[in-house]
């Protein structure tokens, strides 16, 4: 980065500085990688029209090339460069939820490199609701492909420091826009088939989607050839084995000598001094607060190097569907 290095501190720069956005935009334009905040998690961004840049994303994350990337746009003009057609239901969802944490899977334009879409005839696209992400896309002047900015399969990053801890020098620049406000990845809906399909739950719930477009089916986890990110049966995973308890407040049977910690949904449980550490996601059981702090709490517990993380479940309704989806994929063998 030459003379621009003076702007860096361990690869992290403040996104509040306009010069940081200008530098980041130049990096994207010249085929480099920039980690940037969105309302969901931090993304590892590259020029979505540049196959060589996309290859760097896969290499940096050690991401298998069968797992497609999400393309981020800043306005509907860029949508014409990304998708081949837009069904009526897609327009309704865009009107209702964009900009925001909703990704649509649609037929792709031939100009999108096959590597970005894992060779599929469809592309995953969204318009983030975050001022830094929007400013970066405008400055770069191109749609930005951006999976989560972490080693493949690990817990997603919700702060700039999480990105630095996981990717280090594999990213040219990290834009620090503070903690992400949603905390779980975007909801993904495919409109490429005969019926709308929920491929990944997120903060926009299936009830909200159904209110706009009617009936929508849910997909099942897959082990190979996903058609959108976050569909693998094991994903968002800690290095420490995670076990989901049967219910809130349940007391697990610990093995002799087992060093364990607890991910608690709320403070409304009896004390259990067998746990070396306890992370409380929300003092009141608020699901939005829980989602916002989920990945950061998992990272802190994982860093302790214990034998097991026990996690309390939450009610599987509304945002709780997305939270339990992440916990199940983390716990999968």
N, C-alpha and C positions, 0 to 999 in steps of 0.2 A: 504493500500500500504506500510505500515510499514516504513522502513528506506528510501524508495524512496520519501517520502513526502517532503523532503527538496528541491526537484527539482520543487515543485509546487508553483504557485502564483495564488490563487483563481482558481485552477484547470487548469490553462493555462501554457503551457511551450513552449519555442521557438523550432520550428521544425528544426532550423538550427543547433541545438546541437545534434550530433550523439547519445549521451546518451539518449536524449528524445525519439528518434526512437526506441532504444533498449528497453527502459521501456515500450513504447507503444506496441511493438511487444509481450513482455511478458504478458501484460494485455490481449491482444487478445487471445494468446495461452491458457491462464488460464480461459477463459470464461468471461472476462470483456468487458467494452465498452470504445471505444476511438473515440472522435470527430476529424476529420481530414479534411484538405482542399483538394478540387479538383478544376479543372479549372471552374466548374459550380457553385456549392454551397458547403458548409461544410456538410459532411456526418457523421452519427452516426454509427460507425463500430463495427462489432462483427465477430467472426468466422462463416462463412457461413455454415459450416458443423456441427455446434453445436446448436441443437434445444433449449437447455436451455439458451444459450447466446442470441439467436434470441428472445426468450420470454422476456428477459430483455429489448431489444430494443423496443418491442411493449409496454411493461409496462412503460418504461421511457418516451416515446413519447405520451402515451395514444392513441396509434394507433389501430384502429380496425383490427382484425386479418383477415378480408377479403381483406385487401389491401396488395398486395405482395411487397417484397423488391427487390432492385437491387443488384446483386452480382458483385463485382469488382474483376478483375483479373489483373495480371501484365504481363503475357505472354501467348502464345497459348498452352503451356503445361498444364497450369491450366484449360484451356477451356475444356480439355478432362474430367476433374473431375466434370464439371458443366453441360454440355449439352450432349444429347444423340445422336444428329446428326446435321450436318451442311450442309444446302443446298448450291447450287452454288451461289445463290444471296447473301447469308450470307457471303461467302468468298469474293465476290466482294466488299461488303460494308466494311468489315473488312480491306481489302487491301487499300480502299480509305480513310477511316476515323478513323481507330484505330492506335495508341491511340488517343482518342478524345471524344467529347461530344455526342456520339451515343450509345444508348442502343438497343440491339437486343433481341427480345423475341423468344425463340427457345425451342424445346423439351428438357426436363430436364433429368439429370441422377437421378436414384433412390436414390443415396446417399445424395442428397440435401434434407434437412428436409422439410416436407410438410408445416410447419409453415412459412418458408422463402418464399414459392411460393403460400401461401394462399390456399393450397390444389389443385392447378392447376397442369396439366401435363406439363406445360411450365415454363421456368425460364427467367427472365430478366437479361442480363449480359452486362457489358461494361468494357473497358480498359481505365482508366482515363489518361489524358495527363497532369499529375502534378507530379513533382519529389517527393514531400512529400508522396502523396498517393502511388506512386510506391514503395518508400522505405519502407513504413509501410507494404504493402502487402508482399514484399520480406522478411522482418524481421519476420513477423508473420508466414510465410511459409504456408499460406492457403488463399483461396479466402475469401474476406471480404464482408459481406452483409452490405449495408450502405444506409438507407434512409436519407433524409435531417435531420440535427441535430437541430430540433426545436419541440415544442409541435405540435401534429398533427393538420393539417389544417391551422396553422398560417404561416405568411410570412417566407420564407426560409432564413437561415443565410448565409451571405457572408463574415463575419469576425468571428474571434474566440470569440470576446466579445459578438456578437449576440448569440452564442451558450451558453456562460456562463449566459447571461441574461435570456435565455429561459429554459434551462435544469438544470443549477446550479449543485448541488451535484448528480444529476441522472446519470452523466457521470463520469467515473473514471479518465479520462485525456483528455485535449483538446490540440491538436497540433496546434500552431499558425503559419500558413504559409502565413500570410498577406491576404489582400482582394482577393477574387476570381476574375479572369480576364474575365470570360464570364458572370456570374451573373444570368443566368436563367438555370433551370435544363436541363438535356440532352434530345435530341431528342430520341423518342422511336419508333421503327419500329418492328412490328410483322411479322415474316416469318413462323408462325405456321399454317397458313391457305393456301387456294388455291391461294391467291393473297397477295402481300405485303401490309401492312396496317400501316399508320401513326397513332400511338396511342397518341402521345404527340409531339407538335412542339417544336423546340429548335433552337439553333444557326446553326445547320446543317439544311438547308432549304429543303423543298420538291422539289424545283428545282434542288438542288445539288444531292439529292437522285435519282431523276428521270433520271438525266444524267448518273448515274451508273447502275441502274437496270430497267429502263423503268417505265411503269405505276405503280402508287401507289395510293391507295384509302385513304381517310381520315375517321377516326372514329368520332363518336359523343360523347359528354359527357354522363356519366352514373351516376346513383345515388346509385347503389349497384352492388356488384360482379365485380369490375374492374379487367381486366386482366394484368394491369400494373399500376405503380404509376402515380398520377397526372391526373387521368381520371374523378374524381368526379366533379360534376357540380359546387360545391363550394369548393374552396381550395386556398392555398396561401393567406389567407384572413386576413385583418386587423380587429381589434375589432371595430374600427370606421367604420360606414357604408360608402362605397365608391360608388360614382355615376360617370359614364363615360359621359362626355359631347358629344354633337352631332358632334362637329368638333373642330379643333384647333382654339383657339381664341374665342370660344363661351362664352357668358356671361350667367351663370345660373341664374334662379330666386330663390333667397334665401328666405326661410320662415322668418317671423318676429322673430327677436332675434336669428336666426340660427348662430352659431359660426362655420365657415367653413374655410378650407384651400384648397390649389390647388396644384396638381401635374402637372406641366407644361412640355410639350415635349421640348420646347426651349424658348429662350428669345424673340422670334419674336411674341409678343402679346402686346396689349394695357394694361397699368397698371390698376389694379382693386383693389382699397383700401378696398373693402369689405372683402377680405380674411385676416385672422389673420396671416397666414404663406403661403409662396409659395416655393416649391421645384422645381428647374429647372433641368431636367434630362440631358440635353445637350445644351450648348450655341449655337451650330450649327445645332441641330436636328440630330446628328449622331446616328444611331440606335445601334451601338455596345456600344457606351458610355452610351446610354439610358439603354440598357439591363444590363450593368455592375453596374449601380447605382440604378436600379429600386427598389430592395427589401430594400436596406438601406434607400432610401428616404421614402418609405412607412412606415418603422419602425419609422423614425423620426417624421413623421406627425401623426402616430397613438399614439405616446407617449404624444402628446399635450392634449389628452383628449377632443377633440372638438366634435361637433355634426355630422360633415360630411366631407369627403374628396372628392373633385371634381377632376377628372382626365381627362386630354386631351387625345384623341385617337391619334394614329400615323397611317401612311399609312400601310395598311395590305398587305405588300409584303416583301419577304425576311425575315429577322429577325423580322420585324414588326408583322408577324403572331404569333410568340411566345410571344412577348410583349403583344399583345392584348388578347391572350389566358389567360395569367396570370391575366390581369386586369379584364376580364369578369368573371373569376372564383372568384376573390376577391370581385366583385360587386354582385355576385349571392345571392339571398335571402336564 
